[in-house]
Amino acid sequence: MLIFSFVALLAINGSAKVNDRFAKMKESYFVVNDKPYYFIGTNFWYGAVLGSKGEGGDRERLIRELDFMKANGINNIRVLIGSDGENGVPSKVEPTLQKNRVCITTPSLTDLIFCCLS
């Protein structure tokens, strides 16, 4: 199932030429489609949690926040897939995916894909 979902994700994004989607170096700067590209990014550690249909999920908020970032020029985000350890630690992302060494809560791949494609 995981492989099928990954192939489906590639098919969804596969309409553009591979070379058109990647930044390249031209002299001393990045370009995409021969136009200057400026990397402006941020950590969006809770993006996958917001994309979830489970605990902590809020897809409407996710879309609002992604729209806000795009409107403010942010064109790259880094998303945390999940955290580990017990819940209730103030400095940690919740819900955790791995509460202990043997218990792993698997997020829905479609929830993560929703976050990445929104």
PyMOL commands that place a pseudoatom at each C-alpha (Angstrom):
pseudoatom trace, name=CA, resn=MET, resi=1, chain=A, elem=C, hetatm=0, pos=[0.000, 0.000, 0.000]
pseudoatom trace, name=CA, resn=LEU, resi=2, chain=A, elem=C, hetatm=0, pos=[2.828, 2.385, 0.867]
pseudoatom trace, name=CA, resn=ILE, resi=3, chain=A, elem=C, hetatm=0, pos=[4.483, 1.864, -2.517]
pseudoatom trace, name=CA, resn=PHE, resi=4, chain=A, elem=C, hetatm=0, pos=[1.170, 2.385, -4.328]
pseudoatom trace, name=CA, resn=SER, resi=5, chain=A, elem=C, hetatm=0, pos=[0.575, 5.645, -2.427]
pseudoatom trace, name=CA, resn=PHE, resi=6, chain=A, elem=C, hetatm=0, pos=[4.072, 6.883, -3.271]
pseudoatom trace, name=CA, resn=VAL, resi=7, chain=A, elem=C, hetatm=0, pos=[3.585, 6.052, -6.955]
pseudoatom trace, name=CA, resn=ALA, resi=8, chain=A, elem=C, hetatm=0, pos=[0.206, 7.832, -6.889]
pseudoatom trace, name=CA, resn=LEU, resi=9, chain=A, elem=C, hetatm=0, pos=[1.869, 10.900, -5.357]
pseudoatom trace, name=CA, resn=LEU, resi=10, chain=A, elem=C, hetatm=0, pos=[4.482, 10.895, -8.114]
pseudoatom trace, name=CA, resn=ALA, resi=11, chain=A, elem=C, hetatm=0, pos=[1.759, 10.598, -10.754]
pseudoatom trace, name=CA, resn=ILE, resi=12, chain=A, elem=C, hetatm=0, pos=[-0.114, 13.570, -9.283]
pseudoatom trace, name=CA, resn=ASN, resi=13, chain=A, elem=C, hetatm=0, pos=[3.005, 15.745, -9.369]
pseudoatom trace, name=CA, resn=GLY, resi=14, chain=A, elem=C, hetatm=0, pos=[4.420, 14.192, -12.547]
pseudoatom trace, name=CA, resn=SER, resi=15, chain=A, elem=C, hetatm=0, pos=[2.779, 16.526, -15.047]
pseudoatom trace, name=CA, resn=ALA, resi=16, chain=A, elem=C, hetatm=0, pos=[5.701, 18.980, -15.095]
pseudoatom trace, name=CA, resn=LYS, resi=17, chain=A, elem=C, hetatm=0, pos=[9.076, 18.044, -16.531]
pseudoatom trace, name=CA, resn=VAL, resi=18, chain=A, elem=C, hetatm=0, pos=[11.426, 16.805, -13.840]
pseudoatom trace, name=CA, resn=ASN, resi=19, chain=A, elem=C, hetatm=0, pos=[13.973, 19.510, -14.644]
pseudoatom trace, name=CA, resn=ASP, resi=20, chain=A, elem=C, hetatm=0, pos=[11.331, 22.247, -14.289]
pseudoatom trace, name=CA, resn=ARG, resi=21, chain=A, elem=C, hetatm=0, pos=[10.712, 21.463, -10.620]
pseudoatom trace, name=CA, resn=PHE, resi=22, chain=A, elem=C, hetatm=0, pos=[14.246, 21.740, -9.298]
pseudoatom trace, name=CA, resn=ALA, resi=23, chain=A, elem=C, hetatm=0, pos=[16.402, 24.742, -8.527]
pseudoatom trace, name=CA, resn=LYS, resi=24, chain=A, elem=C, hetatm=0, pos=[19.754, 24.852, -10.307]
pseudoatom trace, name=CA, resn=MET, resi=25, chain=A, elem=C, hetatm=0, pos=[22.830, 26.987, -9.860]
pseudoatom trace, name=CA, resn=LYS, resi=26, chain=A, elem=C, hetatm=0, pos=[23.523, 29.647, -12.452]
pseudoatom trace, name=CA, resn=GLU, resi=27, chain=A, elem=C, hetatm=0, pos=[26.701, 31.550, -11.726]
pseudoatom trace, name=CA, resn=SER, resi=28, chain=A, elem=C, hetatm=0, pos=[26.235, 32.390, -8.017]
pseudoatom trace, name=CA, resn=TYR, resi=29, chain=A, elem=C, hetatm=0, pos=[22.453, 32.120, -7.607]
pseudoatom trace, name=CA, resn=PHE, resi=30, chain=A, elem=C, hetatm=0, pos=[19.586, 29.645, -7.884]
pseudoatom trace, name=CA, resn=VAL, resi=31, chain=A, elem=C, hetatm=0, pos=[17.240, 29.502, -10.878]
pseudoatom trace, name=CA, resn=VAL, resi=32, chain=A, elem=C, hetatm=0, pos=[14.029, 27.616, -11.630]
pseudoatom trace, name=CA, resn=ASN, resi=33, chain=A, elem=C, hetatm=0, pos=[12.968, 27.657, -15.273]
pseudoatom trace, name=CA, resn=ASP, resi=34, chain=A, elem=C, hetatm=0, pos=[15.816, 30.121, -15.923]
pseudoatom trace, name=CA, resn=LYS, resi=35, chain=A, elem=C, hetatm=0, pos=[14.288, 32.668, -13.495]
pseudoatom trace, name=CA, resn=PRO, resi=36, chain=A, elem=C, hetatm=0, pos=[16.013, 33.720, -10.242]
pseudoatom trace, name=CA, resn=TYR, resi=37, chain=A, elem=C, hetatm=0, pos=[14.835, 31.640, -7.299]
pseudoatom trace, name=CA, resn=TYR, resi=38, chain=A, elem=C, hetatm=0, pos=[15.114, 32.876, -3.726]
pseudoatom trace, name=CA, resn=PHE, resi=39, chain=A, elem=C, hetatm=0, pos=[14.969, 30.240, -1.001]
pseudoatom trace, name=CA, resn=ILE, resi=40, chain=A, elem=C, hetatm=0, pos=[12.804, 31.559, 1.826]
pseudoatom trace, name=CA, resn=GLY, resi=41, chain=A, elem=C, hetatm=0, pos=[11.868, 28.854, 4.300]
pseudoatom trace, name=CA, resn=THR, resi=42, chain=A, elem=C, hetatm=0, pos=[10.674, 28.080, 7.773]
pseudoatom trace, name=CA, resn=ASN, resi=43, chain=A, elem=C, hetatm=0, pos=[10.154, 25.179, 10.152]
pseudoatom trace, name=CA, resn=PHE, resi=44, chain=A, elem=C, hetatm=0, pos=[6.525, 24.085, 10.097]
pseudoatom trace, name=CA, resn=TRP, resi=45, chain=A, elem=C, hetatm=0, pos=[7.016, 21.314, 12.625]
pseudoatom trace, name=CA, resn=TYR, resi=46, chain=A, elem=C, hetatm=0, pos=[3.318, 20.803, 13.357]
pseudoatom trace, name=CA, resn=GLY, resi=47, chain=A, elem=C, hetatm=0, pos=[2.185, 20.721, 9.698]
pseudoatom trace, name=CA, resn=ALA, resi=48, chain=A, elem=C, hetatm=0, pos=[1.779, 16.940, 9.574]
pseudoatom trace, name=CA, resn=VAL, resi=49, chain=A, elem=C, hetatm=0, pos=[-0.228, 17.021, 12.823]
pseudoatom trace, name=CA, resn=LEU, resi=50, chain=A, elem=C, hetatm=0, pos=[-2.593, 19.630, 11.374]
pseudoatom trace, name=CA, resn=GLY, resi=51, chain=A, elem=C, hetatm=0, pos=[-2.947, 17.531, 8.211]
pseudoatom trace, name=CA, resn=SER, resi=52, chain=A, elem=C, hetatm=0, pos=[-4.112, 14.540, 10.221]
pseudoatom trace, name=CA, resn=LYS, resi=53, chain=A, elem=C, hetatm=0, pos=[-7.714, 13.412, 10.491]
pseudoatom trace, name=CA, resn=GLY, resi=54, chain=A, elem=C, hetatm=0, pos=[-6.802, 12.130, 13.970]
pseudoatom trace, name=CA, resn=GLU, resi=55, chain=A, elem=C, hetatm=0, pos=[-5.720, 13.754, 17.222]
pseudoatom trace, name=CA, resn=GLY, resi=56, chain=A, elem=C, hetatm=0, pos=[-4.513, 17.334, 16.697]
pseudoatom trace, name=CA, resn=GLY, resi=57, chain=A, elem=C, hetatm=0, pos=[-5.750, 17.487, 13.106]
pseudoatom trace, name=CA, resn=ASP, resi=58, chain=A, elem=C, hetatm=0, pos=[-7.191, 20.741, 11.755]
pseudoatom trace, name=CA, resn=ARG, resi=59, chain=A, elem=C, hetatm=0, pos=[-7.025, 20.799, 7.972]
pseudoatom trace, name=CA, resn=GLU, resi=60, chain=A, elem=C, hetatm=0, pos=[-8.784, 24.164, 7.667]
pseudoatom trace, name=CA, resn=ARG, resi=61, chain=A, elem=C, hetatm=0, pos=[-6.106, 25.736, 9.896]
pseudoatom trace, name=CA, resn=LEU, resi=62, chain=A, elem=C, hetatm=0, pos=[-3.393, 23.952, 7.881]
pseudoatom trace, name=CA, resn=ILE, resi=63, chain=A, elem=C, hetatm=0, pos=[-4.662, 25.487, 4.654]
pseudoatom trace, name=CA, resn=ARG, resi=64, chain=A, elem=C, hetatm=0, pos=[-4.953, 28.950, 6.259]
pseudoatom trace, name=CA, resn=GLU, resi=65, chain=A, elem=C, hetatm=0, pos=[-1.395, 28.773, 7.580]
pseudoatom trace, name=CA, resn=LEU, resi=66, chain=A, elem=C, hetatm=0, pos=[0.042, 27.521, 4.284]
pseudoatom trace, name=CA, resn=ASP, resi=67, chain=A, elem=C, hetatm=0, pos=[-1.815, 30.297, 2.424]
pseudoatom trace, name=CA, resn=PHE, resi=68, chain=A, elem=C, hetatm=0, pos=[-0.439, 32.855, 4.910]
pseudoatom trace, name=CA, resn=MET, resi=69, chain=A, elem=C, hetatm=0, pos=[3.121, 31.618, 4.437]
pseudoatom trace, name=CA, resn=LYS, resi=70, chain=A, elem=C, hetatm=0, pos=[2.794, 31.646, 0.647]
pseudoatom trace, name=CA, resn=ALA, resi=71, chain=A, elem=C, hetatm=0, pos=[1.326, 35.176, 0.702]
pseudoatom trace, name=CA, resn=ASN, resi=72, chain=A, elem=C, hetatm=0, pos=[4.345, 36.279, 2.746]
pseudoatom trace, name=CA, resn=GLY, resi=73, chain=A, elem=C, hetatm=0, pos=[6.899, 34.835, 0.337]
pseudoatom trace, name=CA, resn=ILE, resi=74, chain=A, elem=C, hetatm=0, pos=[7.739, 31.579, 2.106]
pseudoatom trace, name=CA, resn=ASN, resi=75, chain=A, elem=C, hetatm=0, pos=[8.371, 29.009, -0.605]
pseudoatom trace, name=CA, resn=ASN, resi=76, chain=A, elem=C, hetatm=0, pos=[9.964, 26.167, 1.393]
pseudoatom trace, name=CA, resn=ILE, resi=77, chain=A, elem=C, hetatm=0, pos=[8.884, 24.461, 4.604]
pseudoatom trace, name=CA, resn=ARG, resi=78, chain=A, elem=C, hetatm=0, pos=[10.384, 21.732, 6.760]
pseudoatom trace, name=CA, resn=VAL, resi=79, chain=A, elem=C, hetatm=0, pos=[7.777, 19.448, 8.311]
pseudoatom trace, name=CA, resn=LEU, resi=80, chain=A, elem=C, hetatm=0, pos=[8.330, 17.153, 11.299]
pseudoatom trace, name=CA, resn=ILE, resi=81, chain=A, elem=C, hetatm=0, pos=[6.828, 13.732, 10.605]
pseudoatom trace, name=CA, resn=GLY, resi=82, chain=A, elem=C, hetatm=0, pos=[6.491, 12.840, 14.269]
pseudoatom trace, name=CA, resn=SER, resi=83, chain=A, elem=C, hetatm=0, pos=[7.986, 12.933, 17.740]
pseudoatom trace, name=CA, resn=ASP, resi=84, chain=A, elem=C, hetatm=0, pos=[8.705, 10.297, 20.350]
pseudoatom trace, name=CA, resn=GLY, resi=85, chain=A, elem=C, hetatm=0, pos=[8.326, 9.895, 24.091]
pseudoatom trace, name=CA, resn=GLU, resi=86, chain=A, elem=C, hetatm=0, pos=[5.512, 10.336, 26.559]
pseudoatom trace, name=CA, resn=ASN, resi=87, chain=A, elem=C, hetatm=0, pos=[2.800, 12.933, 26.044]
pseudoatom trace, name=CA, resn=GLY, resi=88, chain=A, elem=C, hetatm=0, pos=[2.600, 15.828, 28.487]
pseudoatom trace, name=CA, resn=VAL, resi=89, chain=A, elem=C, hetatm=0, pos=[6.137, 17.192, 28.081]
pseudoatom trace, name=CA, resn=PRO, resi=90, chain=A, elem=C, hetatm=0, pos=[5.705, 20.964, 27.517]
pseudoatom trace, name=CA, resn=SER, resi=91, chain=A, elem=C, hetatm=0, pos=[8.590, 21.285, 25.032]
pseudoatom trace, name=CA, resn=LYS, resi=92, chain=A, elem=C, hetatm=0, pos=[7.495, 18.417, 22.756]
pseudoatom trace, name=CA, resn=VAL, resi=93, chain=A, elem=C, hetatm=0, pos=[5.237, 18.041, 19.716]
pseudoatom trace, name=CA, resn=GLU, resi=94, chain=A, elem=C, hetatm=0, pos=[2.064, 16.075, 20.412]
pseudoatom trace, name=CA, resn=PRO, resi=95, chain=A, elem=C, hetatm=0, pos=[0.570, 13.677, 19.637]
pseudoatom trace, name=CA, resn=THR, resi=96, chain=A, elem=C, hetatm=0, pos=[3.667, 11.486, 19.660]
pseudoatom trace, name=CA, resn=LEU, resi=97, chain=A, elem=C, hetatm=0, pos=[4.148, 8.723, 17.118]
pseudoatom trace, name=CA, resn=GLN, resi=98, chain=A, elem=C, hetatm=0, pos=[6.332, 6.573, 19.362]
pseudoatom trace, name=CA, resn=LYS, resi=99, chain=A, elem=C, hetatm=0, pos=[5.358, 6.609, 23.036]
pseudoatom trace, name=CA, resn=ASN, resi=100, chain=A, elem=C, hetatm=0, pos=[7.951, 3.948, 23.988]
pseudoatom trace, name=CA, resn=ARG, resi=101, chain=A, elem=C, hetatm=0, pos=[10.421, 1.535, 22.387]
pseudoatom trace, name=CA, resn=VAL, resi=102, chain=A, elem=C, hetatm=0, pos=[7.791, -0.969, 21.256]
pseudoatom trace, name=CA, resn=CYS, resi=103, chain=A, elem=C, hetatm=0, pos=[4.670, 1.112, 20.582]
pseudoatom trace, name=CA, resn=ILE, resi=104, chain=A, elem=C, hetatm=0, pos=[4.590, 3.076, 17.328]
pseudoatom trace, name=CA, resn=THR, resi=105, chain=A, elem=C, hetatm=0, pos=[1.468, 4.921, 16.225]
pseudoatom trace, name=CA, resn=THR, resi=106, chain=A, elem=C, hetatm=0, pos=[1.475, 5.026, 12.433]
pseudoatom trace, name=CA, resn=PRO, resi=107, chain=A, elem=C, hetatm=0, pos=[-0.008, 8.187, 10.908]
pseudoatom trace, name=CA, resn=SER, resi=108, chain=A, elem=C, hetatm=0, pos=[-2.093, 7.874, 7.811]
pseudoatom trace, name=CA, resn=LEU, resi=109, chain=A, elem=C, hetatm=0, pos=[0.035, 8.343, 4.718]
pseudoatom trace, name=CA, resn=THR, resi=110, chain=A, elem=C, hetatm=0, pos=[-2.865, 10.203, 3.127]
pseudoatom trace, name=CA, resn=ASP, resi=111, chain=A, elem=C, hetatm=0, pos=[-2.759, 12.709, 6.028]
pseudoatom trace, name=CA, resn=LEU, resi=112, chain=A, elem=C, hetatm=0, pos=[0.924, 13.409, 5.385]
pseudoatom trace, name=CA, resn=ILE, resi=113, chain=A, elem=C, hetatm=0, pos=[0.331, 13.650, 1.634]
pseudoatom trace, name=CA, resn=PHE, resi=114, chain=A, elem=C, hetatm=0, pos=[-2.499, 16.128, 2.307]
pseudoatom trace, name=CA, resn=CYS, resi=115, chain=A, elem=C, hetatm=0, pos=[-0.069, 18.349, 4.221]
pseudoatom trace, name=CA, resn=CYS, resi=116, chain=A, elem=C, hetatm=0, pos=[2.595, 18.115, 1.523]
pseudoatom trace, name=CA, resn=LEU, resi=117, chain=A, elem=C, hetatm=0, pos=[0.263, 18.825, -1.399]
pseudoatom trace, name=CA, resn=SER, resi=118, chain=A, elem=C, hetatm=0, pos=[-1.844, 21.559, 0.206]
for i in range(1, 118): cmd.bond("trace and resi %d" % i, "trace and resi %d" % (i + 1))
show_as sticks, trace
zoom trace
